[in-house]
Amino acid sequence: MAARLNNFFLISILLTTVVIIQCSKSESTDKIEKKDVKIYLVALEGSGLSGKLFGCNDVLVSKEITLKAEKSVLESTLSELIAFKSTSKLQNFVRGPALMLIQVTIANRIADVYLKGDFNISGSCDIARIKEQIYETLKQFTEFRKINIFINNQSFEKYLDIAGATF
């Protein structure tokens, strides 16, 4: 009788554990949000594509993508922008040696974006291209009052100013 009671308790504990594990798995997959967002890329002068004209007669072109946001949509969008490979018509200047998104923190409708690494910058036109791509991509997130960008523990603007001083 005692053996049957012990078996009953063991089976009950095992079933409870399985149910808890299954519930936690379904909750984690429910947090993945599919969302259509835009990333902005650069069509160089003479490409014939339409969009916002800026800088060195380049055109800023939006590309709509559907992403699966495991973290915040803002963080997932920036990760997609950094990872996007240039094509023959659309260039991505938000790239560089070991460039990566470290984290995004959000509090009181203010987002802080932390990047690490460096951009490939070969002239002042590249600085304008990087700024336009990032700022235009971030503009779609109207739920934030402000989005601060930091790269290598300094402000994005200061980083680009220092990089631009060499040209």
C-alpha positions as CSV (number, residue, x, y, z in Angstrom):
1,M,0.0,0.0,0.0
2,A,2.8,2.4,0.9
3,A,4.6,1.6,-2.4
4,R,1.4,2.4,-4.3
5,L,1.1,5.7,-2.5
6,N,4.7,6.6,-3.2
7,N,4.2,5.8,-6.9
8,F,1.1,7.9,-7.0
9,F,3.0,10.9,-5.5
10,L,5.9,10.4,-7.8
11,I,3.6,10.3,-10.9
12,S,1.7,13.4,-9.6
13,I,5.0,15.3,-9.2
14,L,6.2,14.2,-12.6
15,L,2.9,15.2,-14.3
16,T,2.9,18.6,-12.5
17,T,6.5,19.3,-13.6
18,V,5.6,18.4,-17.2
19,V,2.6,20.7,-17.2
20,I,4.7,23.6,-15.7
21,I,7.4,23.1,-18.4
22,Q,4.8,23.1,-21.2
23,C,3.1,26.2,-19.9
24,S,6.4,28.1,-19.6
25,K,7.3,27.1,-23.2
26,S,4.1,28.3,-24.6
27,E,4.4,31.6,-22.7
28,S,7.9,32.2,-24.1
29,T,6.7,31.7,-27.7
30,D,3.8,34.0,-27.1
31,K,6.2,36.8,-26.4
32,I,7.7,36.6,-30.0
33,E,6.0,39.4,-31.8
34,K,5.8,39.6,-35.6
35,K,5.8,43.1,-36.9
36,D,6.3,44.9,-40.2
37,V,8.9,47.6,-39.9
38,K,11.1,49.7,-42.1
39,I,14.8,49.9,-42.4
40,Y,16.4,52.6,-44.5
41,L,19.1,52.0,-47.0
42,V,21.1,54.2,-49.4
43,A,20.8,54.3,-53.2
44,L,23.9,56.0,-54.5
45,E,23.7,58.9,-56.9
46,G,22.6,57.8,-60.3
47,S,20.7,54.7,-59.2
48,G,17.4,56.0,-60.5
49,L,15.6,54.9,-57.3
50,S,13.2,57.3,-55.6
51,G,13.2,58.4,-52.0
52,K,14.6,61.2,-49.8
53,L,17.5,63.0,-51.4
54,F,20.3,63.9,-49.0
55,G,24.0,64.3,-48.5
56,C,26.1,63.5,-51.5
57,N,23.1,63.3,-53.9
58,D,22.2,59.9,-52.4
59,V,18.7,58.7,-52.0
60,L,17.4,57.2,-48.8
61,V,15.1,54.3,-49.6
62,S,12.8,52.4,-47.1
63,K,12.7,48.6,-47.2
64,E,9.8,47.0,-45.4
65,I,10.7,43.8,-43.5
66,T,8.7,41.5,-41.3
67,L,10.6,40.6,-38.2
68,K,10.1,38.3,-35.2
69,A,10.8,40.5,-32.2
70,E,12.0,38.3,-29.4
71,K,13.1,41.4,-27.5
72,S,11.7,44.9,-28.1
73,V,10.7,45.8,-31.7
74,L,13.2,48.6,-31.6
75,E,16.1,46.3,-30.7
76,S,15.1,43.7,-33.3
77,T,14.8,46.4,-36.0
78,L,18.3,47.8,-35.3
79,S,19.7,44.3,-35.3
80,E,18.1,43.7,-38.7
81,L,19.6,47.0,-40.0
82,I,23.1,46.1,-38.8
83,A,22.8,42.6,-40.3
84,F,21.4,43.7,-43.7
85,K,23.7,42.9,-46.6
86,S,24.1,45.5,-49.3
87,T,22.7,44.7,-52.7
88,S,23.7,46.1,-56.1
89,K,21.1,48.9,-55.7
90,L,20.7,49.4,-52.0
91,Q,23.8,50.0,-49.8
92,N,24.0,49.6,-46.0
93,F,26.5,51.9,-44.4
94,V,25.5,50.8,-40.9
95,R,28.2,48.2,-40.8
96,G,31.8,47.8,-39.7
97,P,34.4,45.9,-37.9
98,A,32.7,44.0,-35.0
99,L,29.8,46.5,-35.1
100,M,27.0,45.1,-32.9
101,L,24.1,46.1,-30.9
102,I,24.9,45.5,-27.2
103,Q,21.5,46.4,-25.7
104,V,18.5,48.7,-25.6
105,T,17.1,50.0,-22.4
106,I,13.7,51.5,-22.1
107,A,12.4,53.7,-19.3
108,N,9.8,56.4,-19.1
109,R,9.4,56.4,-23.0
110,I,13.1,57.0,-23.4
111,A,15.2,54.4,-25.2
112,D,19.0,54.1,-24.9
113,V,20.7,52.2,-27.6
114,Y,24.2,50.8,-27.0
115,L,26.4,49.8,-29.9
116,K,30.0,48.5,-29.9
117,G,32.5,48.4,-32.6
118,D,33.2,50.8,-35.5
119,F,31.6,51.9,-38.7
120,N,33.4,51.6,-42.0
121,I,33.9,55.3,-42.8
122,S,35.8,56.3,-45.9
123,G,34.7,59.9,-46.2
124,S,32.3,62.6,-45.1
125,C,29.6,61.2,-47.4
126,D,29.6,57.9,-45.3
127,I,29.0,59.9,-42.1
128,A,25.9,61.5,-43.6
129,R,24.7,58.1,-44.9
130,I,25.1,56.4,-41.5
131,K,23.2,59.2,-39.7
132,E,20.4,59.2,-42.2
133,Q,20.0,55.5,-42.1
134,I,19.9,55.2,-38.3
135,Y,17.8,58.4,-37.6
136,E,15.2,57.6,-40.3
137,T,14.9,54.0,-39.1
138,L,14.4,55.2,-35.5
139,K,11.8,57.8,-36.5
140,Q,9.1,55.1,-36.9
141,F,9.1,54.4,-33.2
142,T,6.8,57.2,-32.1
143,E,6.1,55.6,-28.8
144,F,9.4,57.0,-27.5
145,R,9.9,60.6,-26.5
146,K,13.6,60.3,-27.2
147,I,16.1,57.7,-28.4
148,N,19.7,58.1,-27.3
149,I,22.4,56.3,-29.2
150,F,25.8,55.4,-27.7
151,I,28.7,53.7,-29.4
152,N,31.8,52.6,-27.5
153,N,30.6,54.5,-24.4
154,Q,30.3,57.8,-26.2
155,S,27.4,59.6,-27.8
156,F,26.7,58.7,-31.5
157,E,27.1,62.4,-32.5
158,K,30.5,62.7,-30.7
159,Y,31.7,59.4,-32.3
160,L,30.8,60.7,-35.8
161,D,32.2,64.1,-35.1
162,I,35.6,62.5,-34.2
163,A,35.4,60.3,-37.2
164,G,34.6,63.2,-39.5
165,A,37.5,65.3,-38.2
166,T,39.9,63.1,-40.2
167,F,38.3,64.1,-43.6
